Amino acid sequence: MREALAERLLATVMNWTPEDVANERPLLQAMAALKYDEYQQFAPGIRFVESLALWLRQFKTDEERRIAYEFVKSRLVFFSAVEIGHFVTISYPDHIRPLLISRAAQTTGVPERLVGRIANSNDFRVLRRQCLFLGLSDGARIDTFRRATNAELSHEQIWQTYEMSPEKGDGMLSELRKDLTSLLGSHNGADKHHFRMIFLLDDFSGSGRSCLRKGENSNYIAGKIAKFKAQLLSEERLGKLINTDDLYVGIVLYIATKHAREHLSPLLAELFGPFPKVKWGVHVVNLLEDPVSLDDTRDGDFLALADSYYDPSVEDEHTRKGGTDVKRGFAGCALPLVLSHNTPNNSMFLLWANPEDSMIRGLFPRVSRHRSEV
């Protein structure tokens, strides 16, 4: 009954004829059933078609509603929980394990193409055990990653955050030494009893600025990876687990834009510059190329609509870190992107505006990690 009422509301909002309704209903039902109904931040009782009708109703003219509806049909990108889970699952076998194979091949002298021979070597087993996997945010889905890699990785080399207590670090290092002693022998490789590769896992990066960005005076680098580096240099924290003369840091992003990857590379080089022996790399499981972002030539009508329906009251100290307003999302990324658990603030404001915080209603309202005190 509620779905039928939502469809009637949508038809009224759009001024559809019975023929229009007959043409659009199958598409709407398919979009809702296959993906959009699973969005986790809808208000209780709200589903996609009702949210769409309420979103379209706030536009003043039929032409504006038509532009917004066509945007949803042709440009919206929605990653379901199943799709994101798949990216998590393949991140190790498709992106991390080949890197380990390549490094182990250099150690053993075995040609890299002989994957089976390398994977069965003790050098590979040792290197694999010397990998540490840490969550860069709560979006890292460490539980899914742990289950997907259970056959190859120890639970003692996976942790949900880069912020590690001294007690947890001591425990992980103790387990590492036990396993390496078993692999190398009690009198061999004592100088290698540390983690040699650290992989930082995260679900999404649109601009790269939450990971790394220049500070206000450009004399320092801020962001999650900068905080990780501070932990890395603390002998009471991660510092006790590694040797900066023998370390690789890999940033693993399940979904990221090409812009974010290009933003991170020079800042990572600067961040680890004082440690020339520290190697690093950015690994993106699902790379979003530049055409995914909206541009004035192709998407001018919707961008103009987004500019006219903007509420600047949503701007705060956190959004200003992007260097611009958020009409087109944080840092002006202009993404038409929604993740099943939340809409990134890099996406268009019209997609994620939360009616609890703004005069505008977003199609997929975002729950912000940063809430102002009331």
One Martini backbone bead per residue (centre of mass of N, CA, C, O) as a GRO file, in nm:
protein
  374
    1MET     BB    1   0.059   0.062  -0.022
    2ARG     BB    2   0.298   0.259   0.012
    3GLU     BB    3   0.408   0.225  -0.277
    4ALA     BB    4   0.158   0.327  -0.422
    5LEU     BB    5   0.160   0.609  -0.294
    6ALA     BB    6   0.439   0.690  -0.399
    7GLU     BB    7   0.369   0.667  -0.700
    8ARG     BB    8   0.142   0.879  -0.694
    9LEU     BB    9   0.315   1.112  -0.597
   10LEU     BB   10   0.513   1.108  -0.832
   11ALA     BB   11   0.304   1.153  -1.059
   12THR     BB   12   0.212   1.428  -0.951
   13VAL     BB   13   0.483   1.577  -0.950
   14MET     BB   14   0.535   1.500  -1.274
   15ASN     BB   15   0.275   1.497  -1.450
   16TRP     BB   16   0.167   1.218  -1.523
   17THR     BB   17   0.054   0.998  -1.726
   18PRO     BB   18  -0.052   0.684  -1.761
   19GLU     BB   19   0.169   0.628  -1.974
   20ASP     BB   20   0.408   0.722  -1.808
   21VAL     BB   21   0.371   0.525  -1.577
   22ALA     BB   22   0.401   0.266  -1.750
   23ASN     BB   23   0.699   0.335  -1.839
   24GLU     BB   24   0.838   0.395  -1.543
   25ARG     BB   25   0.774   0.171  -1.334
   26PRO     BB   26   0.976  -0.060  -1.407
   27LEU     BB   27   1.233   0.105  -1.352
   28LEU     BB   28   1.178   0.186  -1.060
   29GLN     BB   29   1.146  -0.102  -0.947
   30ALA     BB   30   1.428  -0.196  -1.028
   31MET     BB   31   1.600   0.012  -0.876
   32ALA     BB   32   1.486  -0.050  -0.597
   33ALA     BB   33   1.531  -0.365  -0.580
   34LEU     BB   34   1.842  -0.383  -0.667
   35LYS     BB   35   1.932  -0.110  -0.472
   36TYR     BB   36   1.801   0.165  -0.337
   37ASP     BB   37   1.650   0.033  -0.085
   38GLU     BB   38   1.935  -0.026   0.077
   39TYR     BB   39   1.962   0.231   0.196
   40GLN     BB   40   2.067   0.311   0.535
   41GLN     BB   41   1.966   0.645   0.567
   42PHE     BB   42   1.690   0.617   0.575
   43ALA     BB   43   1.414   0.674   0.703
   44PRO     BB   44   1.181   0.537   0.864
   45GLY     BB   45   0.984   0.390   0.598
   46ILE     BB   46   1.176   0.473   0.378
   47ARG     BB   47   1.203   0.476   0.026
   48PHE     BB   48   1.296   0.547  -0.281
   49VAL     BB   49   1.032   0.655  -0.416
   50GLU     BB   50   0.963   0.850  -0.188
   51SER     BB   51   1.226   1.009  -0.192
   52LEU     BB   52   1.199   1.101  -0.485
   53ALA     BB   53   0.934   1.260  -0.454
   54LEU     BB   54   1.038   1.459  -0.233
   55TRP     BB   55   1.276   1.568  -0.397
   56LEU     BB   56   1.114   1.674  -0.650
   57ARG     BB   57   0.906   1.865  -0.499
   58GLN     BB   58   1.120   2.108  -0.436
   59PHE     BB   59   1.087   2.179  -0.717
   60LYS     BB   60   0.931   2.438  -0.906
   61THR     BB   61   0.952   2.292  -1.188
   62ASP     BB   62   0.912   2.073  -1.440
   63GLU     BB   63   1.197   2.105  -1.560
   64GLU     BB   64   1.355   2.049  -1.302
   65ARG     BB   65   1.239   1.765  -1.257
   66ARG     BB   66   1.337   1.645  -1.522
   67ILE     BB   67   1.639   1.684  -1.477
   68ALA     BB   68   1.656   1.519  -1.214
   69TYR     BB   69   1.542   1.251  -1.326
   70GLU     BB   70   1.753   1.209  -1.551
   71PHE     BB   71   1.993   1.189  -1.364
   72VAL     BB   72   1.906   0.929  -1.220
   73LYS     BB   73   1.891   0.750  -1.484
   74SER     BB   74   2.199   0.836  -1.618
   75ARG     BB   75   2.424   0.922  -1.357
   76LEU     BB   76   2.387   0.742  -1.132
   77VAL     BB   77   2.595   0.600  -0.865
   78PHE     BB   78   2.561   0.266  -0.715
   79PHE     BB   79   2.686   0.099  -0.431
   80SER     BB   80   2.655  -0.194  -0.311
   81ALA     BB   81   2.719  -0.417  -0.066
   82VAL     BB   82   2.809  -0.642  -0.257
   83GLU     BB   83   3.018  -0.481  -0.417
   84ILE     BB   84   3.195  -0.391  -0.181
   85GLY     BB   85   3.250  -0.677  -0.077
   86HIS     BB   86   3.402  -0.762  -0.332
   87PHE     BB   87   3.638  -0.560  -0.309
   88VAL     BB   88   3.740  -0.672  -0.044
   89THR     BB   89   3.787  -0.971  -0.134
   90ILE     BB   90   3.996  -0.886  -0.386
   91SER     BB   91   4.232  -0.719  -0.262
   92TYR     BB   92   4.431  -0.948  -0.205
   93PRO     BB   93   4.449  -1.139  -0.464
   94ASP     BB   94   4.463  -0.882  -0.686
   95HIS     BB   95   4.679  -0.668  -0.517
   96ILE     BB   96   4.865  -0.794  -0.287
   97ARG     BB   97   4.977  -1.073  -0.367
   98PRO     BB   98   5.135  -0.985  -0.626
   99LEU     BB   99   5.336  -0.814  -0.464
  100LEU     BB  100   5.453  -1.049  -0.298
  101ILE     BB  101   5.548  -1.216  -0.535
  102SER     BB  102   5.747  -1.005  -0.649
  103ARG     BB  103   5.927  -0.980  -0.394
  104ALA     BB  104   5.994  -1.283  -0.364
  105ALA     BB  105   6.132  -1.314  -0.640
  106GLN     BB  106   6.376  -1.134  -0.570
  107THR     BB  107   6.479  -1.317  -0.337
  108THR     BB  108   6.486  -1.607  -0.496
  109GLY     BB  109   6.519  -1.576  -0.828
  110VAL     BB  110   6.245  -1.629  -0.936
  111PRO     BB  111   6.041  -1.613  -1.174
  112GLU     BB  112   5.740  -1.442  -1.170
  113ARG     BB  113   5.573  -1.653  -1.348
  114LEU     BB  114   5.627  -1.866  -1.101
  115VAL     BB  115   5.391  -1.866  -0.882
  116GLY     BB  116   5.376  -2.143  -0.740
  117ARG     BB  117   5.671  -2.155  -0.648
  118ILE     BB  118   5.668  -1.900  -0.479
  119ALA     BB  119   5.415  -1.963  -0.291
  120ASN     BB  120   5.585  -2.232  -0.177
  121SER     BB  121   5.781  -2.060  -0.040
  122ASN     BB  122   5.936  -1.943   0.242
  123ASP     BB  123   5.970  -1.647   0.160
  124PHE     BB  124   5.669  -1.594   0.123
  125ARG     BB  125   5.568  -1.672   0.405
  126VAL     BB  126   5.731  -1.463   0.555
  127LEU     BB  127   5.628  -1.207   0.414
  128ARG     BB  128   5.328  -1.251   0.475
  129ARG     BB  129   5.372  -1.243   0.792
  130GLN     BB  130   5.503  -0.934   0.759
  131CYS     BB  131   5.210  -0.840   0.742
  132LEU     BB  132   5.008  -0.543   0.795
  133PHE     BB  133   4.655  -0.482   0.876
  134LEU     BB  134   4.482  -0.164   0.850
  135GLY     BB  135   4.252   0.060   0.944
  136LEU     BB  136   4.156   0.392   0.832
  137SER     BB  137   3.853   0.316   0.889
  138ASP     BB  138   3.522   0.205   0.933
  139GLY     BB  139   3.523   0.127   0.607
  140ALA     BB  140   3.727  -0.129   0.588
  141ARG     BB  141   3.607  -0.407   0.660
  142ILE     BB  142   3.769  -0.615   0.844
  143ASP     BB  143   3.582  -0.859   0.873
  144THR     BB  144   3.572  -0.930   0.570
  145PHE     BB  145   3.877  -0.948   0.523
  146ARG     BB  146   3.935  -1.173   0.728
  147ARG     BB  147   3.753  -1.393   0.601
  148ALA     BB  148   3.883  -1.383   0.307
  149THR     BB  149   4.196  -1.445   0.449
  150ASN     BB  150   4.204  -1.702   0.640
  151ALA     BB  151   4.395  -1.901   0.465
  152GLU     BB  152   4.663  -1.685   0.485
  153LEU     BB  153   4.593  -1.520   0.742
  154SER     BB  154   4.642  -1.382   1.044
  155HIS     BB  155   4.479  -1.231   1.306
  156GLU     BB  156   4.770  -1.106   1.409
  157GLN     BB  157   4.769  -0.906   1.119
  158ILE     BB  158   4.483  -0.778   1.207
  159TRP     BB  159   4.340  -0.440   1.229
  160GLN     BB  160   4.094  -0.185   1.264
  161THR     BB  161   4.346   0.012   1.340
  162TYR     BB  162   4.620   0.247   1.359
  163GLU     BB  163   4.534   0.267   1.660
  164MET     BB  164   4.769   0.143   1.891
  165SER     BB  165   4.830  -0.023   2.157
  166PRO     BB  166   5.088  -0.139   2.338
  167GLU     BB  167   4.957  -0.416   2.401
  168LYS     BB  168   4.881  -0.497   2.113
  169GLY     BB  169   5.165  -0.473   1.993
  170ASP     BB  170   5.300  -0.687   2.172
  171GLY     BB  171   5.122  -0.923   2.080
  172MET     BB  172   5.187  -0.915   1.773
  173LEU     BB  173   5.496  -0.943   1.803
  174SER     BB  174   5.498  -1.214   1.949
  175GLU     BB  175   5.352  -1.376   1.725
  176LEU     BB  176   5.550  -1.317   1.502
  177ARG     BB  177   5.803  -1.448   1.634
  178LYS     BB  178   5.689  -1.730   1.651
  179ASP     BB  179   5.637  -1.773   1.344
  180LEU     BB  180   5.929  -1.707   1.245
  181THR     BB  181   6.069  -1.929   1.404
  182SER     BB  182   5.919  -2.157   1.257
  183LEU     BB  183   6.017  -2.071   0.961
  184LEU     BB  184   6.345  -2.007   1.029
  185GLY     BB  185   6.427  -2.068   1.304
  186SER     BB  186   6.580  -2.012   1.611
  187HIS     BB  187   6.872  -1.896   1.453
  188ASN     BB  188   6.699  -1.728   1.238
  189GLY     BB  189   6.614  -1.400   1.155
  190ALA     BB  190   6.611  -1.191   1.401
  191ASP     BB  191   6.630  -0.919   1.219
  192LYS     BB  192   6.316  -0.993   1.099
  193HIS     BB  193   6.132  -0.932   1.368
  194HIS     BB  194   5.922  -0.772   1.165
  195PHE     BB  195   5.738  -0.553   0.995
  196ARG     BB  196   5.752  -0.486   0.629
  197MET     BB  197   5.431  -0.458   0.579
  198ILE     BB  198   5.181  -0.198   0.531
  199PHE     BB  199   4.819  -0.197   0.523
  200LEU     BB  200   4.580   0.048   0.430
  201LEU     BB  201   4.231   0.045   0.480
  202ASP     BB  202   3.965   0.156   0.249
  203ASP     BB  203   3.666   0.241   0.083
  204PHE     BB  204   3.696   0.571   0.020
  205SER     BB  205   3.806   0.818  -0.243
  206GLY     BB  206   3.761   1.139  -0.393
  207SER     BB  207   4.017   1.350  -0.308
  208GLY     BB  208   4.228   1.261  -0.053
  209ARG     BB  209   4.206   1.471   0.197
  210SER     BB  210   4.151   1.279   0.442
  211CYS     BB  211   4.428   1.145   0.415
  212LEU     BB  212   4.566   1.406   0.257
  213ARG     BB  213   4.694   1.735   0.351
  214LYS     BB  214   4.743   2.052   0.369
  215GLY     BB  215   4.794   2.276   0.576
  216GLU     BB  216   4.719   2.601   0.637
  217ASN     BB  217   5.052   2.678   0.597
  218SER     BB  218   5.202   2.435   0.428
  219ASN     BB  219   5.413   2.300   0.658
  220TYR     BB  220   5.202   2.063   0.672
  221ILE     BB  221   5.059   1.735   0.715
  222ALA     BB  222   4.738   1.606   0.692
  223GLY     BB  223   4.562   1.329   0.815
  224LYS     BB  224   4.539   0.991   0.846
  225ILE     BB  225   4.831   0.923   0.745
  226ALA     BB  226   4.973   1.120   0.933
  227LYS     BB  227   4.880   0.977   1.192
  228PHE     BB  228   5.014   0.711   1.126
  229LYS     BB  229   5.304   0.816   1.123
  230ALA     BB  230   5.309   0.895   1.421
  231GLN     BB  231   5.276   0.600   1.515
  232LEU     BB  232   5.531   0.492   1.366
  233LEU     BB  233   5.733   0.687   1.552
  234SER     BB  234   5.631   0.528   1.799
  235GLU     BB  235   5.769   0.319   2.038
  236GLU     BB  236   5.476   0.263   2.180
  237ARG     BB  237   5.367   0.170   1.907
  238LEU     BB  238   5.440   0.099   1.587
  239GLY     BB  239   5.754   0.131   1.608
  240LYS     BB  240   5.807  -0.162   1.742
  241LEU     BB  241   5.719  -0.326   1.458
  242ILE     BB  242   5.947  -0.167   1.297
  243ASN     BB  243   6.166  -0.078   1.008
  244THR     BB  244   6.258   0.201   0.820
  245ASP     BB  245   6.477   0.025   0.643
  246ASP     BB  246   6.215  -0.201   0.616
  247LEU     BB  247   5.953  -0.056   0.436
  248TYR     BB  248   5.603  -0.092   0.343
  249VAL     BB  249   5.338   0.130   0.220
  250GLY     BB  250   4.990   0.052   0.170
  251ILE     BB  251   4.722   0.191  -0.011
  252VAL     BB  252   4.386   0.062   0.025
  253LEU     BB  253   4.126   0.114  -0.214
  254TYR     BB  254   3.820   0.014  -0.311
  255ILE     BB  255   3.738   0.322  -0.377
  256ALA     BB  256   3.847   0.554  -0.642
  257THR     BB  257   3.973   0.823  -0.777
  258LYS     BB  258   4.199   0.954  -0.984
  259HIS     BB  259   4.237   1.214  -0.825
  260ALA     BB  260   4.313   1.086  -0.552
  261ARG     BB  261   4.565   0.936  -0.646
  262GLU     BB  262   4.714   1.196  -0.749
  263HIS     BB  263   4.709   1.344  -0.475
  264LEU     BB  264   4.874   1.134  -0.295
  265SER     BB  265   5.156   1.087  -0.416
  266PRO     BB  266   5.316   1.356  -0.343
  267LEU     BB  267   5.248   1.342  -0.034
  268LEU     BB  268   5.386   1.073   0.025
  269ALA     BB  269   5.667   1.162  -0.062
  270GLU     BB  270   5.683   1.386   0.157
  271LEU     BB  271   5.616   1.226   0.415
  272PHE     BB  272   5.864   1.001   0.348
  273GLY     BB  273   6.127   1.161   0.283
  274PRO     BB  274   6.298   1.119   0.560
  275PHE     BB  275   6.256   0.799   0.447
  276PRO     BB  276   6.413   0.656   0.184
  277LYS     BB  277   6.348   0.336   0.260
  278VAL     BB  278   6.057   0.400   0.230
  279LYS     BB  279   5.794   0.244   0.083
  280TRP     BB  280   5.521   0.309  -0.160
  281GLY     BB  281   5.154   0.273  -0.228
  282VAL     BB  282   4.866   0.279  -0.455
  283HIS     BB  283   4.561   0.080  -0.419
  284VAL     BB  284   4.297   0.022  -0.655
  285VAL     BB  285   4.023  -0.166  -0.709
  286ASN     BB  286   3.810   0.077  -0.794
  287LEU     BB  287   3.839   0.288  -1.061
  288LEU     BB  288   3.751   0.628  -1.111
  289GLU     BB  289   3.715   0.798  -1.370
  290ASP     BB  290   3.666   1.116  -1.478
  291PRO     BB  291   3.371   1.077  -1.620
  292VAL     BB  292   3.203   1.049  -1.351
  293SER     BB  293   3.210   1.334  -1.339
  294LEU     BB  294   3.072   1.629  -1.350
  295ASP     BB  295   3.002   1.859  -1.627
  296ASP     BB  296   2.919   2.144  -1.803
  297THR     BB  297   2.881   2.014  -2.085
  298ARG     BB  298   2.707   1.749  -2.004
  299ASP     BB  299   2.574   1.873  -1.697
  300GLY     BB  300   2.460   2.171  -1.686
  301ASP     BB  301   2.165   2.154  -1.584
  302PHE     BB  302   2.219   2.015  -1.308
  303LEU     BB  303   2.433   2.215  -1.201
  304ALA     BB  304   2.244   2.458  -1.201
  305LEU     BB  305   2.043   2.335  -1.004
  306ALA     BB  306   2.246   2.292  -0.770
  307ASP     BB  307   2.319   2.592  -0.736
  308SER     BB  308   2.017   2.697  -0.671
  309TYR     BB  309   2.003   2.440  -0.451
  310TYR     BB  310   2.156   2.591  -0.190
  311ASP     BB  311   2.293   2.544   0.149
  312PRO     BB  312   2.535   2.720   0.333
  313SER     BB  313   2.481   2.603   0.630
  314VAL     BB  314   2.664   2.333   0.589
  315GLU     BB  315   2.901   2.489   0.647
  316ASP     BB  316   3.232   2.419   0.784
  317GLU     BB  317   3.536   2.328   0.903
  318HIS     BB  318   3.529   2.066   0.731
  319THR     BB  319   3.448   2.167   0.444
  320ARG     BB  320   3.685   2.385   0.420
  321LYS     BB  321   3.914   2.173   0.355
  322GLY     BB  322   3.833   2.172   0.037
  323GLY     BB  323   3.838   2.497  -0.067
  324THR     BB  324   3.514   2.498  -0.082
  325ASP     BB  325   3.223   2.453  -0.150
  326VAL     BB  326   2.929   2.203  -0.162
  327LYS     BB  327   2.766   2.195  -0.426
  328ARG     BB  328   2.993   1.972  -0.553
  329GLY     BB  329   3.121   1.902  -0.309
  330PHE     BB  330   3.392   1.803  -0.177
  331ALA     BB  331   3.634   1.971  -0.354
  332GLY     BB  332   3.457   1.965  -0.624
  333CYS     BB  333   3.395   1.662  -0.744
  334ALA     BB  334   3.109   1.595  -0.874
  335LEU     BB  335   2.957   1.341  -0.768
  336PRO     BB  336   2.716   1.061  -0.852
  337LEU     BB  337   2.753   0.920  -0.556
  338VAL     BB  338   2.659   0.602  -0.390
  339LEU     BB  339   2.653   0.440  -0.086
  340SER     BB  340   2.480   0.213   0.094
  341HIS     BB  341   2.570   0.348   0.387
  342ASN     BB  342   2.657   0.624   0.231
  343THR     BB  343   2.708   0.955   0.133
  344PRO     BB  344   2.940   1.124  -0.001
  345ASN     BB  345   3.068   1.457   0.022
  346ASN     BB  346   3.174   1.448  -0.286
  347SER     BB  347   2.905   1.473  -0.362
  348MET     BB  348   2.630   1.605  -0.441
  349PHE     BB  349   2.435   1.794  -0.244
  350LEU     BB  350   2.153   1.692  -0.361
  351LEU     BB  351   2.204   1.399  -0.251
  352TRP     BB  352   2.300   1.451   0.083
  353ALA     BB  353   2.103   1.624   0.205
  354ASN     BB  354   1.990   1.699   0.534
  355PRO     BB  355   1.689   1.797   0.678
  356GLU     BB  356   1.820   1.837   0.971
  357ASP     BB  357   2.053   2.058   0.843
  358SER     BB  358   1.854   2.152   0.605
  359MET     BB  359   1.644   2.294   0.351
  360ILE     BB  360   1.740   2.045   0.200
  361ARG     BB  361   1.667   1.749   0.015
  362GLY     BB  362   1.796   1.450  -0.023
  363LEU     BB  363   1.790   1.151  -0.182
  364PHE     BB  364   2.060   1.059   0.001
  365PRO     BB  365   2.096   1.101   0.304
  366ARG     BB  366   2.345   1.215   0.517
  367VAL     BB  367   2.564   1.095   0.767
  368SER     BB  368   2.761   1.259   0.973
  369ARG     BB  369   3.063   1.249   1.156
  370HIS     BB  370   3.004   1.561   1.199
  371ARG     BB  371   2.876   1.711   1.494
  372SER     BB  372   2.727   1.962   1.624
  373GLU     BB  373   2.677   2.139   1.890
  374VAL     BB  374   2.366   2.229   2.076
   0.00000   0.00000   0.00000
